[in-house]
Each structure stands twice: as C-alpha cells, then as structure tokens.
C-alpha cells in the first residue's frame, strides 16, 4: 500500500513539473514576440528595478 502512495506522489510531482514547464515555455514564447523598448519602440509604460527601488514611468501627454 505504501508503494501505491509513492507512485501517486511521483505522478503528482510529474504533473506539477509539466505544468510549470508549460507555463514557463508559454511565457518565453509570448514575450519573445513582443517588441522591446530598447529596440526603439515607444512603450506605454516603463518599469525599472534597481537597488534604489522600483521606478514606474508613464508617457507625458
């Protein structure tokens, strides 16, 4: 009976790992297609994180 519980835990770990890989893969695929603000595109919102904290810049209109 203990072997059955271990195999169920193994399947659960496999399932969680597969979902994690799928989410990370989708995030890379989605954001790789987005134009970068460093590439000369005009960004509506700029967020930078440094040792001083988080800075959020919005365009002045």
GUVOBA-583795 format. One record per atom (N, C-alpha, C): atom name; y, z, x; residue in three letters. Coordinates in Angstrom, 2 decimals, always signed. Example, Ala and Ser with C-alpha at 12.3 -4.5 7.8 and 13.67 -1.06 7.14 Angstrom:
% GUVOBA-583795
SITE   atom        py        pz        px   rest
SITE      N     -5.69     +7.80    +13.19    ALA
SITE     CA     -4.50     +7.80    +12.30    ALA
SITE      C     -3.30     +7.80    +13.20    ALA
SITE      N     -2.25     +7.08    +12.85    SER
SITE     CA     -1.06     +7.14    +13.67    SER
SITE      C     +0.03     +7.87    +12.90    SER
END
This chain:
% GUVOBA-583795
SITE   atom        py        pz        px   rest
SITE      N     -1.19     +0.00     +0.82    UNK
SITE     CA     +0.00     +0.00     +0.00    UNK
SITE      C     +1.25     +0.00     +0.86    UNK
SITE      N     +1.19     +0.67     +2.01    UNK
SITE     CA     +2.35     +0.69     +2.90    UNK
SITE      C     +2.62     -0.70     +3.47    UNK
SITE      N     +1.56     -1.49     +3.68    UNK
SITE     CA     +1.75     -2.84     +4.19    UNK
SITE      C     +2.51     -3.70     +3.19    UNK
SITE      N     +2.25     -3.50     +1.92    UNK
SITE     CA     +2.93     -4.26     +0.88    UNK
SITE      C     +4.42     -3.96     +0.88    UNK
SITE      N     +4.80     -2.70     +1.05    UNK
SITE     CA     +6.21     -2.33     +1.08    UNK
SITE      C     +6.90     -2.92     +2.30    UNK
SITE      N     +6.19     -2.95     +3.44    UNK
SITE     CA     +6.79     -3.53     +4.63    UNK
SITE      C     +7.00     -5.03     +4.47    UNK
SITE      N     +6.08     -5.73     +3.85    UNK
SITE     CA     +6.25     -7.16     +3.68    UNK
SITE      C     +7.38     -7.44     +2.70    UNK
SITE      N     +7.56     -6.58     +1.70    UNK
SITE     CA     +8.69     -6.74     +0.79    UNK
SITE      C    +10.00     -6.52     +1.51    UNK
SITE      N    +10.04     -5.53     +2.41    UNK
SITE     CA    +11.25     -5.30     +3.19    UNK
SITE      C    +11.53     -6.48     +4.10    UNK
SITE      N    +10.50     -7.05     +4.69    UNK
SITE     CA    +10.67     -8.21     +5.56    UNK
SITE      C    +11.24     -9.38     +4.79    UNK
SITE      N    +10.75     -9.60     +3.58    UNK
SITE     CA    +11.27    -10.69     +2.76    UNK
SITE      C    +12.72    -10.43     +2.38    UNK
SITE      N    +13.05     -9.18     +2.09    UNK
SITE     CA    +14.43     -8.83     +1.74    UNK
SITE      C    +15.36     -9.08     +2.92    UNK
SITE      N    +14.95     -8.69     +4.12    UNK
SITE     CA    +15.75     -8.97     +5.31    UNK
SITE      C    +15.91    -10.47     +5.54    UNK
SITE      N    +14.84    -11.22     +5.32    UNK
SITE     CA    +14.91    -12.68     +5.45    UNK
SITE      C    +15.90    -13.26     +4.45    UNK
SITE      N    +15.85    -12.80     +3.21    UNK
SITE     CA    +16.73    -13.30     +2.17    UNK
SITE      C    +18.19    -12.99     +2.47    UNK
SITE      N    +18.48    -11.76     +2.88    UNK
SITE     CA    +19.85    -11.38     +3.23    UNK
SITE      C    +20.34    -12.18     +4.44    UNK
SITE      N    +19.49    -12.37     +5.43    UNK
SITE     CA    +19.86    -13.16     +6.60    UNK
SITE      C    +20.14    -14.61     +6.25    UNK
SITE      N    +19.31    -15.19     +5.38    UNK
SITE     CA    +19.51    -16.58     +4.96    UNK
SITE      C    +20.82    -16.73     +4.19    UNK
SITE      N    +21.12    -15.78     +3.32    UNK
SITE     CA    +22.39    -15.84     +2.59    UNK
SITE      C    +23.58    -15.70     +3.53    UNK
SITE      N    +23.46    -14.83     +4.52    UNK
SITE     CA    +24.53    -14.64     +5.49    UNK
SITE      C    +24.77    -15.92     +6.29    UNK
SITE      N    +23.70    -16.56     +6.73    UNK
SITE     CA    +23.83    -17.82     +7.47    UNK
SITE      C    +24.45    -18.89     +6.58    UNK
SITE      N    +24.07    -18.93     +5.31    UNK
SITE     CA    +24.62    -19.92     +4.39    UNK
SITE      C    +26.12    -19.71     +4.17    UNK
SITE      N    +26.54    -18.47     +4.01    UNK
SITE     CA    +27.97    -18.18     +3.80    UNK
SITE      C    +28.78    -18.51     +5.05    UNK
SITE      N    +28.28    -18.15     +6.22    UNK
SITE     CA    +28.98    -18.46     +7.46    UNK
SITE      C    +29.04    -19.97     +7.67    UNK
SITE      N    +27.94    -20.66     +7.41    UNK
SITE     CA    +27.92    -22.11     +7.55    UNK
SITE      C    +28.89    -22.79     +6.60    UNK
SITE      N    +28.94    -22.33     +5.36    UNK
SITE     CA    +29.89    -22.91     +4.41    UNK
SITE      C    +31.32    -22.65     +4.83    UNK
SITE      N    +31.61    -21.46     +5.34    UNK
SITE     CA    +32.96    -21.15     +5.80    UNK
SITE      C    +33.39    -22.04     +6.95    UNK
SITE      N    +32.49    -22.27     +7.89    UNK
SITE     CA    +32.82    -23.15     +9.02    UNK
SITE      C    +33.03    -24.57     +8.52    UNK
SITE      N    +32.16    -25.04     +7.63    UNK
SITE     CA    +32.29    -26.39     +7.08    UNK
SITE      C    +33.60    -26.55     +6.30    UNK
SITE      N    +33.95    -25.54     +5.50    UNK
SITE     CA    +35.15    -25.62     +4.67    UNK
SITE      C    +36.42    -25.60     +5.52    UNK
SITE      N    +36.50    -24.66     +6.46    UNK
SITE     CA    +37.72    -24.51     +7.24    UNK
SITE      C    +37.84    -25.55     +8.35    UNK
SITE      N    +36.76    -26.18     +8.76    UNK
SITE     CA    +36.84    -27.24     +9.77    UNK
SITE      C    +37.54    -28.46     +9.21    UNK
SITE      N    +37.50    -28.67     +7.92    UNK
SITE     CA    +38.16    -29.80     +7.30    UNK
SITE      C    +39.63    -29.56     +6.99    UNK
SITE      N    +40.09    -28.35     +7.16    UNK
SITE     CA    +41.48    -28.03     +6.85    UNK
SITE      C    +42.38    -28.37     +8.03    UNK
SITE      N    +43.55    -28.97     +7.78    UNK
SITE     CA    +44.47    -29.23     +8.90    UNK
SITE      C    +45.04    -27.94     +9.45    UNK
SITE      N    +45.14    -27.88    +10.75    UNK
SITE     CA    +45.66    -26.70    +11.43    UNK
SITE      C    +47.18    -26.78    +11.50    UNK
SITE      N    +47.86    -25.64    +11.45    UNK
SITE     CA    +49.31    -25.64    +11.58    UNK
SITE      C    +49.72    -26.02    +13.00    UNK
SITE      N    +48.84    -25.84    +13.98    UNK
SITE     CA    +49.13    -26.24    +15.36    UNK
SITE      C    +49.07    -27.75    +15.52    UNK
SITE      N    +48.45    -28.44    +14.57    UNK
SITE     CA    +48.32    -29.89    +14.65    UNK
SITE      C    +49.55    -30.60    +14.10    UNK
SITE      N    +50.60    -29.86    +13.77    UNK
SITE     CA    +51.83    -30.47    +13.31    UNK
SITE      C    +51.99    -30.48    +11.80    UNK
SITE      N    +51.03    -29.97    +11.06    UNK
SITE     CA    +51.15    -29.92     +9.62    UNK
SITE      C    +52.05    -28.78     +9.20    UNK
SITE      N    +52.73    -28.95     +8.07    UNK
SITE     CA    +53.59    -27.89     +7.56    UNK
SITE      C    +52.74    -26.92     +6.74    UNK
SITE      N    +52.72    -25.68     +7.17    UNK
SITE     CA    +51.94    -24.67     +6.47    UNK
SITE      C    +52.82    -23.96     +5.46    UNK
SITE      N    +52.26    -23.65     +4.30    UNK
SITE     CA    +52.99    -22.90     +3.30    UNK
SITE      C    +53.05    -21.42     +3.64    UNK
SITE      N    +52.10    -20.97     +4.42    UNK
SITE     CA    +52.00    -19.56     +4.75    UNK
SITE      C    +51.44    -19.43     +6.15    UNK
SITE      N    +52.07    -18.58     +6.96    UNK
SITE     CA    +51.60    -18.36     +8.32    UNK
SITE      C    +51.33    -16.88     +8.51    UNK
SITE      N    +50.12    -16.56     +8.93    UNK
SITE     CA    +49.72    -15.17     +9.17    UNK
SITE      C    +49.31    -15.04    +10.62    UNK
SITE      N    +49.92    -14.10    +11.34    UNK
SITE     CA    +49.53    -13.87    +12.72    UNK
SITE      C    +49.22    -12.39    +12.92    UNK
SITE      N    +48.20    -12.13    +13.72    UNK
SITE     CA    +47.76    -10.77    +14.00    UNK
SITE      C    +47.88    -10.55    +15.50    UNK
SITE      N    +48.59     -9.49    +15.90    UNK
SITE     CA    +48.74     -9.18    +17.31    UNK
SITE      C    +48.63     -7.67    +17.49    UNK
SITE      N    +48.87     -7.23    +18.72    UNK
SITE     CA    +48.83     -5.79    +18.98    UNK
SITE      C    +49.93     -5.04    +18.23    UNK
SITE      N    +51.02     -5.75    +17.90    UNK
SITE     CA    +52.14     -5.12    +17.19    UNK
SITE      C    +51.88     -5.00    +15.70    UNK
SITE      N    +50.89     -5.70    +15.19    UNK
SITE     CA    +50.57     -5.63    +13.77    UNK
SITE      C    +50.35     -7.00    +13.18    UNK
SITE      N    +50.51     -7.09    +11.88    UNK
SITE     CA    +50.30     -8.33    +11.15    UNK
SITE      C    +51.65     -8.86    +10.69    UNK
SITE      N    +51.90    -10.16    +10.93    UNK
SITE     CA    +53.15    -10.78    +10.50    UNK
SITE      C    +52.82    -11.91     +9.54    UNK
SITE      N    +53.53    -11.95     +8.41    UNK
SITE     CA    +53.34    -12.99     +7.41    UNK
SITE      C    +54.67    -13.71     +7.26    UNK
SITE      N    +54.67    -15.03     +7.53    UNK
SITE     CA    +55.88    -15.84     +7.42    UNK
SITE      C    +55.70    -16.84     +6.29    UNK
SITE      N    +56.71    -16.93     +5.43    UNK
SITE     CA    +56.71    -17.92     +4.37    UNK
SITE      C    +57.87    -18.87     +4.62    UNK
SITE      N    +57.77    -20.12     +4.17    UNK
SITE     CA    +58.86    -21.07     +4.42    UNK
SITE      C    +60.11    -20.68     +3.64    UNK
SITE      N    +61.26    -20.87     +4.26    UNK
SITE     CA    +62.54    -20.61     +3.59    UNK
SITE      C    +62.91    -21.84     +2.78    UNK
SITE      N    +63.24    -21.62     +1.52    UNK
SITE     CA    +63.62    -22.75     +0.68    UNK
SITE      C    +64.98    -22.50     +0.10    UNK
END
